[in-house]
């Protein structure tokens, strides 16, 4: 083997041993996340969810974790990013500000976590059976019944590490603790818009049909519809301006162009049955406007 061949082999060996899946650009990160999302080796919460993987990798990067370790350690529990208790402990122990974490005084009845930050006094956090009982945890099926002592220790650990090393954990809580918290789902403006544009339920459709028939009956008897009875829940787009893409637009236009109640009622009656529900809000609003002119 000559010198050139030896140099090539050493170069290839160095490249192989130094291989690391660390995205350096956004495109590389996106491709990496897609590959991971299709893999059977990622946790179920990340399967087919490349967006979640990218967020986890970014969060891990801020905590000093490699991409693969971030996917192993960070879990999404009840809508928030958490980290498994052993990984939280490992991250704290690896920090330069940690002097020690001692859980040796934990028993079957109490979890104890002693933490010492360099330059600070020792802190002691505990979690007892009485604490668990008050929190309604002892009656829960699962590890609180099968492995109570470890759960007490993990809860004391979570409190102790967050109190002493808040900068290291950057707000992360242990996944074991998050599993015991009720889901917190708050309505966002986006969710409200999506919900408003959902089609009517069967119950709402039947109610709307009854109201329409009631209005028609009142008209046949020479009565005006009671306006307080027509405020039905409808998709948000019913009150939107008519567009050429809406098949009900021509009929809504005729209703809006009516000069009196007779023309308005005639325009509504001329609307096909399949579209009457779509123009109903326009019809009742026009009647209100005509009544105000009287």
Residue, then its C-alpha position, 0 to 999 in steps of 0.5 A: x500500500x503506497x502513501x496515497x492509498x493510506x492517506x485516502x483510507x485515513x480520510x474516509x475513516x475520519x469522515x465515517x467516524x465523524x458523521x453526525x446528523x446535524x442539520x445546518x440549513x433550513x432545507x437540511x432541517x426540513x429533509x431531516x425532519x421528513x426522514x425522521x417522521x417516516x422512521x419507526x425509531x422516533x416516538x409515536x408523538x413524532x411519527x408523520x409530524x415533521x413540524x413537531x420534530x423540527x420544533x423539538x430539535x430547535x428546543x433541544x438545540x437551545x438546551x444543548x441537546x443533539x437532534x437525536x437526543x432531543x427526539x428521545x428526551x422531549x415529549x409532548x404531554x397535554x399540549x406542552x413540551x416536557x422532558x422525561x424525569x431521568x433526562x431532566x436529571x441528566x441535563x442538570x448533572x451535566x451542567x457546570x453549575x450543578x454541585x450535586x443532586x442527592x435523592x438517597x433519603x427517599x422512602x416508600x412514604x416520601x420523596x426527597x431531593x437535595x440539590x446544591x448549586x455551586x456557590x449556593x446553599x443546599x435546597x431540599x424538596x419533598x413530596x409525601x403520600x399526604x401531598x399525593x393524596x391531596x393532589x388526587x394522585x393516589x387513586x389514579x391507575x398506573x404508576x401511582x398505584x404500581x410504583x408509588x415510591x418512584x413517583x414520589x421521588x420523581x415529583x420531589x425531583x421535579x420541584x427541586x430541579x426547577x427551583x434550583x436550576x431554572x436556568x438550565x431547564x428553561x421552563x421544562x417540566x418532567x413528563x411524569x408530572x405533566x401526565x398528572x396535569x389536566x389538559x389545558x385547551x384554550x380557544x385561539x382566534x384561529x380556532x374560533x374562526x375555524x369553528x365558526x365556519x363549520x357546517x351546521x349540525x343535523x340538529x341545527x339544520x332541523x331547527x333552521x328548517x322549522x324556523x323557515x316553515x314557521x316564517x312562511x306560515x306567518x306570511x301566509x296568515x298575513x303576519x310578519x315573522x318574529x325577529x327574535x325567533x330567527x337568530x339561529x346559529x349559522x356558518x359565518x359566511x351567511x352574513x358575508x357579502x354575496x360573491x359570484x362563487x356562491x350559487x345563492x348570490x343571485x337570489x340574495x341580490x334579488x332579496x337585497x334589491x326588494x323595495x318592500x316586504x312583498x317583493x322581499x317575500x316573493x324573492x325569498x319564495x322564488x329561491x330554490x329549496x336547497x338554497x333557502x337556508x343559505x339566503x335565510x339570514x339575508x332575507x331576515x336582515x332585509x325584512x328588519x331593514x324594511x320594517x325600520x323604514x315604516 
